[in-house]
Every structure is written in C-alpha cells, then in structure tokens.
Amino acid sequence: MTTPKAERPRRTLSKTATGIEGFDEVTAGGLPKGRPSLVCGAAGCGKTLFAMEFLVRGAVEFGEPGVFIAFEETENDLVDNVASLGFELEDLVSQNLIRLDHIVVDRSDTTEGGEYDLESLFIRLGHAIDSIGAKRIVLDTLETLFGGLNNQAVLRSELRRLFRWLKERGVTAVITAERGDGALTRQGLEEYVSDCVVLLDHRVNDQVSTRRLRIVKYRGSLHGTNEYPFLIDEDGICVMPLTSTSLDHGTSEDRVQTGVPELDQMLGGQGLYRGSSVLLSGTSGTGKSSLASHFAHATCEAGERCLYFAFEESPTQIVRNMRSIGLDLSRHMSAGLLRIVSARPSHYGLELHLATMLKAIKEFAPHSVIIDPITSFIAVGSANDAQAMLVRLVDLLKEREITSYFTSLTQGADTLEATEVGMSSLMDAWLFVRALETNGERNRLIYVLKARGIAHSNQVREFNITSTGIRLTDVYLGPQGVLTGSARVAREAEERIGIAMDILQAEKDKVLSERRRAVIEAQIFVLQAELSADLSDSHHAEQERDGVIQEQSVSREAMAKSRGHLELPANLT
C-alpha cells in the first residue's frame, strides 16, 4: 500500500557547513555534501579566499581535514596571502588538517590526439586525500588545468570525468573558475555539471566598489536567490543574508527611556517600546544629534550597550561636543557600554555599509543602535537604493529586539513632515524637530508625529540645549499665536506681573472691605445703643405712667372711702 504523500518523511539533502559567516544561512546549511560546487567570478572577486576559508573553517571548526590543489599559486604564496586574515596554514599543515599541493600544468606536455586524460591528476588527488583522510577538497583554478586544450569534445569529456570522480570519492569539493564572455565560466560547461554554482562579483559604481554573491543554482535544495553583499576583512568573508520578506519578528512590552524626562512624558510617560524603530527628523541645527546622544547616555546609564554609527563626526568630536551639554560619553566608552563607529558615507558602497554595520552589531551585541544620519547614504546611491538598504537593516534590528534610533535631515520648509529616504512609514515612532524664527530669534520646537501603540502627546514643546542637557518647556498659546524664546518669556513675565497686580488689588479691596465693615459695625453698635436707650427710656416712662395711674387709683379709692365716712345720719338731717 502506498503511503499517503502527507505522511511520507521528507528527504533532505545532506550539506556541509562552510563556516563562512552568512553563507550557510543563505544556502540553508552550506554546500552539498560529497558533491562538487563551482565558485566562479572575475579576477579579484574573492574566489581563492572563499575556497581557502571553506577549508580552514572545516578543519578548525568542524574537524574535517581538507586538500587545496593550486594550479597557479605555490604553497608559500598561499600561506603568505591568507596570513593577514588570521589563517595559520603552516600550523594546520603540520597537524595534518590541511594539505597544500601545487601542480604545475605545462602546456607543452598537453596533447590533443585523444590520449589526453586526467588519470595522473586523479592518482595525485587520491593520494593527497588518503594521506590526511580529507573530507573537503579545493581545485583552484580550473582554467589552468585545461588551458592547453582546444578540442572541445575532449575538454567536455574530461570535465565530466573530473566531476564524476570527485562524486565517487565522496568529498565535498569546491572548484574555482574564471568568468567567461556571455557565460559563467570560460568553457561554459562547468556550471552545468556542478551541483551548486556560486557567483562572486566585484563591481564599481561611481568609484565605489562592492562585492556581491549570488547562488545561481543548487540542485535538490531551496536557497536564497538574491544578490547578497559580502565583506572581506581581517576575519575573512562575511555575507549579508538579510531579506525583507518576513514580518514575523517578536515584540516587547518593556519600555526604554529617551534620556529626556519631558520627552518620555510626551510618549505616554514611559518612553519607547524596546525593539522599536524611532525616526528623529528635522532641519539642520535643530539638535538631532544632541537628542540621539541623550538616548545613548540613557541606554548606558541603564547598564545596556549602545552602538552609535556616525557619518558626519568623529568619535572624539562627538564626545567633546556632548560634554558641553553635560553628557560624559567617554565614561560609557571606557566602561565598554558605548561604541562609536564613524565613517564617511562615500567610503563604502551601500551594501558594504550594510555588511559592515551587521558585522559590528553581531560583535558588540548592543541593546540599542543609533544611525546618525540616514540621509548621508543618499550621497552613496539613489534614494531607492538607500531605502532598500535601510529596510533590511531595520528588519535585522527588529528581529533581534534592538531599539533603533535614526536621525534624518529634511531640506526646506515645504517638506518638513517628510524624509529624504522615505523611511517614515517603517518607523514605530516619529519625532520631529524644527526651528521657528520670530522676533529676531531662532528657537527649537519638538513634537510627536506618531508613536505606534503609545498614547502620546499632541502638544508642541519648545526645547533648549543647556549646559546641563536638553530641557523641554511648554510654548505659549494665546491670542497672539505661538510664542517661543524671549517672546514667550516676556509674555509669561507680563502674565506674572498681571497676576501679581490682581493679587495686590485684591488685597487692597480686602482691606477697604474690612474698613467698611468695621465702620458699618460701629454704626450698627451706636444705633443699637441708641435703640437700647430709647427702649429703656420708654420702659421707664411706661413704669412712671403706670405708677401715676396706680397712685391716682389709690387716691380715688381713698377719697371714695373718705366721702363715705363723712355722711351724716338720716335722723340728724
């Protein structure tokens, strides 16, 4: 019975990790194990270095011995050429981890009568592989081996035979080849018989060189198909495997401070979300770098690392300038919490800038990154190229939950709420600073254009750069409009004087009122006394009248009685 397709275990191609930074991520594991891979490109693109690093990383990091067969350079030349990259080939050779073999192919010894074959090469390769138990092998370069052959039939037959022999030995092989006219290689056949084809390119645009890598084909495996910039430095090759097709990065609920307490209040009272991308845009001289330095200072004060990419000032100049506003960045640099990387934008191409920044981010592992300013990249390429490069950088920082702080220079008053590289839609928070010129003064204003997920202020604040840092103040809003600077100070002084006069007048009115109350109360007291006297006199008068009336009544009664006693008897009349 046939197993349903959904239940069948998925077979995957076995791969050999190269150890080359970024390349294994692009190829989802490395080169096909036990199969030949072709690395092709023009002169100076890094083919030999790629192949050598493949061997060295395999021996050192994965314990897989390797053989390097050179048809052009001698063993001593190879040792000297890669020593600057930290590859100690002599030590690896002495430990039987790598074997170097230089094979000289003399064109005079080459015949085309059908007797030419690679049997002697196979014997030599087999001996080299068996002598150290090699798992990896490099042939550099293929053109030298077949340079004396003009018979295409013989050439194609021997090429196929070489690749088949390598597969039968089960070693993972890297074969380098030079770029041909209209084809990936000189012969135009190597790319077809190889299981994996890697194309290296070294191009120069506007006097700026850039190296790029592309996986042309990879049998039996999914792989990245874009062009990826790569960097060759003291550590070897570093491939930039960033893409911008994914939006599945995580988010954090933690908040980080901006370094300006009043600005944190404008951002919901707690600052920014960790891992968010912040854009600070404005015209020249509005304090963007000062605000960015406050953010770096706050990050380091919290015991976290900050990586500052500056494209207009040197590290010493930044440290000196920020000291004038009360920020001692040198202290954080000495503590290993702050690293300032300065470079002119024109020093590299955009892709190389991206690769360089990625390498620095991986090495330093910062909690926050500052790019000051992003508009400098327009000098290296077009606005579209700069935007594409920055999108990839933003995606990387978000994926690692690194809080990013970008400054952007705007030009002219008609395009203030816009960025030169069109990055505002990618930003989680957008702060804008501008200068307002009134009454012979130029004052700075700041406001929050957007802050995703944060209940932010809609107020315009004035900020001053002082010897103790940046301080935000409320602007004056009144019938005369928005007042800043000395006009705001004067208006606030007028208001304070007005309030003081109102208070003084109120005190005066209170005193007068108290005086009137006292007079009225005195008048009331006098009237009440007069009333009381009148009432007392009236009461006395009533009492006297009642006494007179009583006396009169008594007198009448007495008179009545006296008249009764004076009457004569009747018989005496």
Disulfide bonds with the S-S distance in Angstrom:
none
